Each structure stands twice: as structure tokens, then as C-alpha cells.
Amino acid sequence: MNPIDFELDRDHVELNQLLKLAGLCGSGGQGKAIVASGEVTVDGQVELRKTCKIHAGQTVRWQGMEIRVIAAR
């Protein structure tokens, strides 16, 4: 699967919201459950904090899908 490039138009986005905004789940609540499952990595490390702040330059992976967070132009 091709990576998803997510343009971040602010300082940060919470991890559970990123999963929703990138289209990997239907709600922030589902995003929280996905993070709690222990299957999400941020820059190669398992991340369990549902509202972890994700910044431009970071990479999030879940079930073979990759979200590259880039600064908005």
C-alpha cells in the first residue's frame, strides 16, 4: 500500500485524531481503541498514548499502513 501524506496545518495533531483524519477509522473514539491495542507505532516505536502529539516529520504505522506527516505548504 502506498503511504498517506498528511499535511499538518498546525503545530501538532493528536494521534487518535490523525488516524481519523487520515481515513483509517471513522471516529476519534475508534482511533483511541486502535492506539490502545498496541498496534500503532510512531517513528518505529509502539505508542500507547491516545492523545500523543504528532508533529510534521513523524511517521505513523498501523496494520501495514503508513502515514507520513508533512508540514502544510
C-alpha positions as CSV (number, residue, x, y, z in Angstrom):
1,M,0.0,0.0,0.0
2,N,1.2,3.5,-0.8
3,P,2.0,5.8,2.1
4,I,-0.5,8.5,3.0
5,D,1.0,12.0,3.1
6,F,-0.9,14.0,5.7
7,E,-0.4,17.8,5.5
8,L,-0.4,19.2,9.0
9,D,-1.7,22.8,9.0
10,R,-1.0,23.4,12.7
11,D,1.7,22.7,15.3
12,H,0.5,19.2,16.1
13,V,-2.4,16.7,15.9
14,E,-3.3,14.1,18.5
15,L,-2.6,10.5,17.4
16,N,-6.2,9.3,17.7
17,Q,-7.4,12.3,15.6
18,L,-4.7,11.7,13.0
19,L,-6.0,8.1,12.4
20,K,-9.4,9.6,11.9
21,L,-8.4,12.5,9.7
22,A,-6.2,10.2,7.5
23,G,-9.3,8.0,6.9
24,L,-8.1,4.9,8.8
25,C,-11.0,4.9,11.2
26,G,-14.4,6.5,11.4
27,S,-14.1,8.5,14.7
28,G,-11.7,9.7,17.4
29,G,-13.1,7.0,19.7
30,Q,-12.2,4.3,17.2
31,G,-8.8,5.9,16.9
32,K,-8.3,5.7,20.7
33,A,-9.2,2.0,20.7
34,I,-6.7,1.3,17.8
35,V,-3.9,3.1,19.8
36,A,-4.9,1.2,23.0
37,S,-4.5,-2.1,21.1
38,G,-0.7,-1.6,21.0
39,E,-0.5,-1.9,17.2
40,V,0.3,1.7,16.3
41,T,3.9,2.8,16.0
42,V,5.3,6.4,15.8
43,D,8.7,6.6,14.3
44,G,9.2,2.8,14.8
45,Q,8.2,2.8,18.5
46,V,4.9,1.4,19.9
47,E,2.8,4.3,21.1
48,L,0.1,3.8,23.7
49,R,-0.7,7.4,24.5
50,K,-4.0,8.0,22.6
51,T,-3.5,11.8,22.5
52,C,0.2,11.8,21.8
53,K,1.1,14.9,19.9
54,I,2.2,14.1,16.4
55,H,4.3,16.8,14.6
56,A,5.5,17.3,11.0
57,G,8.3,14.9,10.1
58,Q,6.9,11.9,12.0
59,T,5.7,8.6,10.6
60,V,2.8,6.6,12.0
61,R,2.2,3.0,11.1
62,W,-0.7,0.7,11.7
63,Q,-1.6,-2.7,10.1
64,G,0.7,-2.2,7.2
65,M,-0.5,1.4,6.5
66,E,1.9,4.3,6.8
67,I,1.0,8.0,7.4
68,R,3.8,10.5,6.7
69,V,3.1,13.8,8.5
70,I,4.3,16.7,6.5
71,A,4.1,20.5,7.1
72,A,1.5,22.2,5.1
73,R,2.9,24.4,2.3
